[in-house]
Amino acid sequence: MQAGETITDIQKIFTHIVNHLIVLGKTFDIDELNIKILKCFDRTLQPKVTAILESRDLTTLSSTALFGKLREHQLEMNRLKEQENGDKKARGIALKTVALGDVRDTESREGSEIETLNIVTRKFSKFLKKKGKEKN
């Protein structure tokens, strides 16, 4: 399996090769084909390959069903990867900072601090409302 190849790509290539070999007179057992399929995958699918080898009788499992199970696993892994990337991109809340400077400006500083507190309170209230709507 090459980097960037999907299970569907591998299935097309594998089917093409097997069909040409059958035309040339080579015959295959179902379990022989399934083992060849499972051996062509890299480490990313190795846990699934091992699970299939241990849990299934390869003589009764068709290659189409096998590719279907592998495709399903690949889709699930892609979904999990997208979900992890989405969690990393979650927005943060930025807070306004106020420099504590001259003591002479205490009145204006207190007014600025109250304004900052009001802004933070409003944003936090909006955040809580938004989270409450997402749960319902």
KASULLIN-V506303 format. One record per residue. N is the residue number from 0. RES is the residue in one letter. PHI is phi as a letter, one per 20 degrees, with the letter a starting at -180 (* if undefined). PSI is psi in radians with two decimals (none if undefined). D_LAST is the distance of its C-alpha to the last C-alpha in Angstrom with 2 decimals. Layout:
# KASULLIN-V506303
N_RES_PHI_PSI_D_LAST ; N_RES_PHI_PSI_D_LAST
This chain:
# KASULLIN-V506303
0_M_*_2.19_42.93 ; 1_Q_e_2.79_43.12 ; 2_A_f_2.32_40.52 ; 3_G_n_-0.11_38.11 ; 4_E_e_2.50_39.03 ; 5_T_d_2.96_36.48 ; 6_I_f_-0.64_36.98 ; 7_T_f_-0.73_37.68 ; 8_D_f_-0.78_40.46 ; 9_I_f_-0.68_42.00 ; 10_Q_f_-0.73_41.87 ; 11_K_f_-0.81_43.75 ; 12_I_f_-0.81_46.36 ; 13_F_f_-0.81_46.83 ; 14_T_f_-0.72_47.22 ; 15_H_f_-0.83_49.66 ; 16_I_f_-0.80_51.80 ; 17_V_f_-0.74_51.85 ; 18_N_f_-0.70_52.83 ; 19_H_f_-0.66_55.69 ; 20_L_f_-0.63_56.88 ; 21_I_f_-0.70_56.87 ; 22_V_f_-0.58_59.00 ; 23_L_f_-0.08_61.41 ; 24_G_o_0.01_61.78 ; 25_K_e_2.32_59.55 ; 26_T_d_2.58_57.66 ; 27_F_c_2.55_54.62 ; 28_D_e_2.75_53.10 ; 29_I_f_-0.78_49.37 ; 30_D_f_-0.56_48.95 ; 31_E_f_-0.77_51.09 ; 32_L_f_-0.75_48.87 ; 33_N_f_-0.70_45.70 ; 34_I_f_-0.72_47.23 ; 35_K_f_-0.68_48.27 ; 36_I_f_-0.85_44.74 ; 37_L_f_-0.48_43.25 ; 38_K_f_-0.27_45.94 ; 39_C_e_0.01_45.16 ; 40_F_e_2.64_41.79 ; 41_D_e_-2.97_41.46 ; 42_R_f_-0.40_39.86 ; 43_T_f_-0.54_36.29 ; 44_L_d_0.10_36.27 ; 45_Q_g_-0.71_38.67 ; 46_P_f_-0.70_36.28 ; 47_K_f_-0.71_35.22 ; 48_V_f_-0.78_38.88 ; 49_T_f_-0.72_39.94 ; 50_A_f_-0.72_37.34 ; 51_I_f_-0.74_38.57 ; 52_L_f_-0.67_42.16 ; 53_E_e_-0.53_41.67 ; 54_S_d_-0.31_39.53 ; 55_R_d_2.62_41.01 ; 56_D_e_1.92_44.46 ; 57_L_f_-0.21_45.25 ; 58_T_f_-0.38_47.89 ; 59_T_d_-0.20_45.43 ; 60_L_e_2.13_42.60 ; 61_S_f_2.74_43.13 ; 62_S_f_-0.53_42.88 ; 63_T_f_-0.76_40.33 ; 64_A_f_-0.68_38.04 ; 65_L_f_-0.83_38.71 ; 66_F_f_-0.62_37.79 ; 67_G_f_-0.76_34.62 ; 68_K_f_-0.72_33.55 ; 69_L_f_-0.67_34.44 ; 70_R_f_-0.73_32.61 ; 71_E_f_-0.75_29.43 ; 72_H_f_-0.74_29.82 ; 73_Q_f_-0.71_30.48 ; 74_L_f_-0.71_27.35 ; 75_E_f_-0.72_25.24 ; 76_M_f_-0.70_27.11 ; 77_N_f_-0.68_26.56 ; 78_R_f_-0.74_22.78 ; 79_L_f_-0.67_22.82 ; 80_K_f_-0.72_25.13 ; 81_E_f_-0.68_22.97 ; 82_Q_f_-0.72_19.95 ; 83_E_f_-0.72_22.34 ; 84_N_f_-0.64_23.66 ; 85_G_f_-0.65_20.29 ; 86_D_f_-0.61_19.62 ; 87_K_f_-0.48_23.09 ; 88_K_e_0.22_22.52 ; 89_A_f_2.44_19.63 ; 90_R_f_2.53_20.58 ; 91_G_d_2.96_22.20 ; 92_I_d_2.21_22.76 ; 93_A_e_2.39_26.37 ; 94_L_d_2.51_28.07 ; 95_K_f_2.30_31.13 ; 96_T_d_2.64_34.20 ; 97_V_c_2.20_37.16 ; 98_A_f_2.32_40.61 ; 99_L_e_1.73_42.56 ; 100_G_d_-2.12_45.89 ; 101_D_f_2.55_48.65 ; 102_V_f_-0.42_48.85 ; 103_R_f_-0.48_50.18 ; 104_D_e_0.49_46.82 ; 105_T_f_-0.67_45.02 ; 106_E_f_-0.81_44.18 ; 107_S_f_-0.57_42.68 ; 108_R_f_-0.74_40.93 ; 109_E_f_-0.72_39.38 ; 110_G_f_-0.69_38.17 ; 111_S_f_-0.67_36.78 ; 112_E_f_-0.70_35.03 ; 113_I_f_-0.73_33.45 ; 114_E_f_-0.75_32.32 ; 115_T_f_-0.76_30.88 ; 116_L_f_-0.70_29.06 ; 117_N_f_-0.74_27.61 ; 118_I_f_-0.80_26.43 ; 119_V_f_-0.73_24.83 ; 120_T_f_-0.78_23.12 ; 121_R_f_-0.78_21.72 ; 122_K_f_-0.68_20.51 ; 123_F_f_-0.68_18.91 ; 124_S_f_-0.76_17.13 ; 125_K_f_-0.72_15.84 ; 126_F_f_-0.79_14.78 ; 127_L_f_-0.70_12.83 ; 128_K_f_-0.75_11.10 ; 129_K_f_-0.77_10.37 ; 130_K_f_-0.62_9.07 ; 131_G_f_-0.66_6.77 ; 132_K_f_-0.60_5.35 ; 133_E_f_-0.55_5.52 ; 134_K_f_-0.50_3.84 ; 135_N_e_none_0.00
